[in-house]
Amino acid sequence: MGLFDRIKRVVSSNLNDLVNKAEDPEKMLEQAILEMQEDLVQLRQGVAQTIAAQKRSEKQYNDAQNEINKWQRNAQLALQKGDENLARQALERKKTYTDTSTALKASLDTQSTQVETLKRNLIQLESKISEAKTKKEMLKARITTAKAQEQLQGMVRGMNTSSAMSAFERMEEKVLMQESRAQALGELAGADLETQFAQLEGGSDVDDELAALKAQMLPPATPVTQAQLPPQQETTAPNPKSNEVVDSELDSLRKQLDQL
């Protein structure tokens, strides 16, 4: 395949299609960039050679035009001098340069078209190379990201997530048990304190009521003077009936206290 055919294929190709069809897109783009850079070097050389040939053709064309004009003037001068034969020779020389000029003009037009085409291809090829380099960097970044994601997925698949979740659940259950135990101990401690205070309050009420009852049962104390003291008598033995009355009253008081 010639240079111009290959360049035409490159500039008209779709890099996305090439990447999608390639087994290894990164290597394909790398190879495509190398080939396009080689084509770019050859294309630049071809453009330079074509422009140089165009410049030579332009010079030859201009020289031929100058010769045509010169021999036209010579023919006119010969006729003015009455030398028709010399004028004829001048016109024949003019015709030779006219034919040369016509051929050079056709070649020059062709070369100009080729130069313009090569310049457009050169710009397109440079654009394709830039596009390929950009796609290569993007593709490398995507490949790197894909590999990292693949490794991460492999690590995730390798992890025993069920056992890890079970461990977390067991840990949570232990924490809940400890919290419940602490709450129960706190409630028990509060209940003990309330019971103790209730007992203190209850005991105080009973003691107060017992003291009030004793005060009601005992006669008020009166001061005793020496004059009021009865004459000392001999001690007599206690009366059994009096003891029974006292015991009976004491039992009655005990029953009343038990009912409180």
C-alpha positions, 0 to 999 in steps of 0.5 A: 500500500502506497503512502498516500493510500495509507494516509487516506485510510488513516484520516478516514478511519474511526478510532473508536471502531478500531479500539472496539474491534481490537483484542488489546486496545492499548497495544492497538492504539500504540501501534497505530500512533507509531504508524501514523507518526511514520506516515507523518514524517513521510508526508512532511517530506512529500509535501516539502518535495512537492512544494519544491517542485512547484517552486521550480515550475513557477520559476520555469513558467515565469522564465517562459513568459519572459521569453515569450514577451521578449521574442514578441518585442523582437518580432515587432522590432524586425517588422519595423525595420522591414526584416520580415524574415527575422520577424518570422524567426522571432515568432517561431522562437516565441511559439516554442516558449509559448508551448513550454509555458502552456505545459508548465502551466498545466504542471503547475496547476497539478502541483498546486492541487497536490500541495493543497491536498497534501497540506490538508492530509498533513493537518488531518494526520496530525489531528488523528495522532493527537486524537489517538494519543488522547484516547490512549491516555484515557484508555490507560486510565480506564484500564487502570481503574478497571483493574483496581475495581477488579482487584477490589471485587476479588477482595470483597468476594474473598472476605467471609461477610457472613462470619463478620456480620455474625461477629458484629451481631454477637458483639451487639448482643453482648453490649445489650446484655451488659446494658440490661444488667446495669439497668437491672442493678440500678433499679435494684439499688434504687428499690433497696433504698426506697425500702429502707426509707419506707421502713424508717418512716413506718418505724417512726409512725409506730414509735410515735403512736406507742409513745402517745398511747403510753402518755394516755394510759399513764396519769399525769405526774403531780409533785409530792411533798413530805406532808402528803406522804402517807405514814409509813406502814408495814409492807404487806404481801401483794394481793393475788387478785390485783396481779390478775387485773394488771396481767389482764390489762397488760394482755389487752395492751399487747393485743392492741399493739399487735393490731396496729 
